[in-house]
């Protein structure tokens, strides 16, 4: 668990170190998100589980609306749903409800705990779809970085064995932005100091070693200026899961670094936004 840091892997995966302006970017996200919450009607801090960290923000878009569910990144140890409300505006304008999920952060919880929380959030949303104005057959899941990992873990979940009275697998389509699918390399970076993965935990939570359990269209996007290792993560999942899924698309986001990549999800007219909304529009 306490392996020495591999300098090459540290440089490849430490996105904050690669973007010195990241504090200003995060501050801008928070300001934009505050403005979004003041403009859009929202149901904030809905509890999808018993733990105080199991909360979500939902921006409804009318009756029987499709839903985009976003899972934030931060290497399972940082960030908050309140930082990402700004992504909802473009989706709301398209008539798509938008939810941002929170989860417990390491080291307070384990990576296994976080995956379990995400597996509680989607069934909760489906169970309450009627009262929230959502179409339970059109839930699109996305995530950025560590959130992209969690989105893939949800695709690898066998929902038929999870109980809770699910009427269907709660995923219509999925988008992973700068996702992490083989966690073994991260054991040799500073990002693991709070996550505390050993080899067993890394393997148990690596989508690359799993098969998708839901045949939902999957979009794998990575910023053009991200490290070769981030690109390889999505390339390898595309190759592996392409044998099982009916539709897998790999997209490079032009002129984007790791943080600019997720901003594309909320920019109407971007290649990423158009591809994701197009997937959700297909029955």
C-alpha angles and dihedrals in degrees: 000000000000099000121161113262116263105223094209093051091044091056091046097051106027095095095172092055089050091054109050090182093062096112090059091046092052091048090052091050090052092049093047090047092052089053091049092052089051092051105037125060106245141179101219131197096008109178114234092171143014099263115089089236091059097090136123139192117224127195105195123212105195135288121334092359125167113250132224112201115200125198115197127225132224100134090280089290109074147036131050138232089250089067092064107046088108090073090066098069099076091045093048089052087056093053094256121131114228128210128186116200128213124201138177116283129229134281089028088057133018129247089251088056092052093051089050090051092053089050088057096047099061096049089048091054092047092048090052097038094112097054092042094051095246133141103230091203092061109056114142116193123205138169141177124228104318086012088055088056090052092049089055091048088056090053088052092053119108098223093184089071098046100079121207094123096275110185092203141349101293096228124087095170139341140220124196117190115196089340128187114224105158106051098181095092091054091064087075096053135079088251089076095059091089098026093053099200119178122193093273095051092045092051094044090054101040112107090198089073093048137071121238110253094197120059095218126145109266128203118196113195130180130177115254092234097048121111123281088246093059089050091048091053091061094037091056094047091049090054095044100042094037086078090062108030125074092219130026121161126188117204133184113208108223118238093354130134123199095284098038088055094068092045087063089067089067099039111099110225096025117130090245095049092046093049093047095046090045091055091050092049091059115088 
